[in-house]
Amino acid sequence: MAVGWARDGAVQEQIDANVEDAINAARSRLPTGESLEHCEDCGSEIPKARRDALPGVRRCVTCQAAIDDAERAAPRAGYNRRGNKDSQLR
């Protein structure tokens, strides 16, 4: 059901675009290249199983978990895809 000037399916297109942006952002944060043998933050050894499971890993599990927790706590800015005044005020 279209609302106002929007065409049918416009809301679903917005949802799909948001999901695609989130997937692309997550993929861009994946490590690439050769894994390090020692954590770049604390210097502890990175287990071989972790290096094999996640190519390009640069941190031990403890340091990476701390970074992940900090990123989850930080607010994220979204895109205003609707372009109407009400969505800009939120």
C-alpha positions as CSV (number, residue, x, y, z in Angstrom):
1,M,0.0,0.0,0.0
2,A,1.5,3.3,-1.1
3,V,1.3,6.4,1.1
4,G,1.3,9.9,-0.3
5,W,3.6,10.1,-3.3
6,A,5.3,6.8,-2.6
7,R,4.9,4.0,-5.1
8,D,3.9,0.5,-4.2
9,G,6.8,-1.4,-2.7
10,A,8.8,1.7,-1.7
11,V,8.9,0.8,2.0
12,Q,10.2,-2.7,1.2
13,E,12.9,-1.1,-1.0
14,Q,14.0,1.1,1.9
15,I,14.2,-1.9,4.2
16,D,16.2,-3.9,1.6
17,A,18.6,-1.0,1.0
18,N,19.2,-0.7,4.8
19,V,19.9,-4.4,5.1
20,E,22.2,-4.3,2.1
21,D,24.1,-1.4,3.6
22,A,24.5,-3.2,6.9
23,I,25.8,-6.4,5.1
24,N,28.3,-4.4,3.1
25,A,29.5,-2.5,6.2
26,A,30.0,-5.9,8.1
27,R,31.9,-7.4,5.1
28,S,34.2,-4.3,5.0
29,R,35.2,-4.9,8.6
30,L,36.2,-8.5,8.0
31,P,40.0,-9.0,8.2
32,T,41.9,-9.9,5.0
33,G,45.4,-10.9,4.3
34,E,47.8,-13.1,6.3
35,S,47.0,-13.7,10.0
36,L,49.4,-12.4,12.7
37,E,50.9,-14.9,15.1
38,H,50.8,-12.4,18.0
39,C,48.0,-10.0,19.0
40,E,48.8,-6.5,17.7
41,D,47.3,-4.9,20.9
42,C,48.5,-7.1,23.8
43,G,51.2,-9.2,22.2
44,S,49.8,-12.6,23.3
45,E,50.0,-15.5,20.9
46,I,47.0,-16.1,18.7
47,P,46.1,-19.8,18.6
48,K,46.6,-21.6,15.3
49,A,43.0,-22.7,15.3
50,R,41.8,-19.0,15.4
51,R,44.3,-18.1,12.6
52,D,43.0,-21.0,10.5
53,A,39.3,-20.3,11.1
54,L,39.6,-16.5,10.4
55,P,42.2,-15.6,7.8
56,G,43.7,-12.2,8.4
57,V,43.0,-12.1,12.1
58,R,45.1,-9.5,13.9
59,R,43.9,-9.7,17.6
60,C,43.5,-12.3,20.3
61,V,39.9,-13.2,21.3
62,T,40.1,-11.1,24.4
63,C,41.2,-7.9,22.6
64,Q,38.8,-8.4,19.8
65,A,35.9,-9.0,22.2
66,A,36.7,-5.6,23.9
67,I,36.7,-3.8,20.5
68,D,33.4,-5.5,19.5
69,D,31.8,-4.5,22.8
70,A,32.9,-0.9,22.3
71,E,31.5,-0.8,18.8
72,R,28.2,-2.2,20.0
73,A,27.9,0.5,22.6
74,A,28.6,3.3,20.2
75,P,25.6,4.9,18.6
76,R,25.4,4.5,14.8
77,A,24.1,7.2,12.4
78,G,21.6,5.9,9.9
79,Y,20.7,7.2,6.5
80,N,17.6,9.3,6.0
81,R,16.1,7.5,3.0
82,R,12.6,8.8,3.4
83,G,13.5,12.5,2.8
84,N,10.4,13.9,4.5
85,K,10.5,16.4,7.3
86,D,9.2,14.1,9.9
87,S,12.0,11.5,9.4
88,Q,14.6,14.3,9.6
89,L,13.3,15.4,13.0
90,R,13.8,12.0,14.7
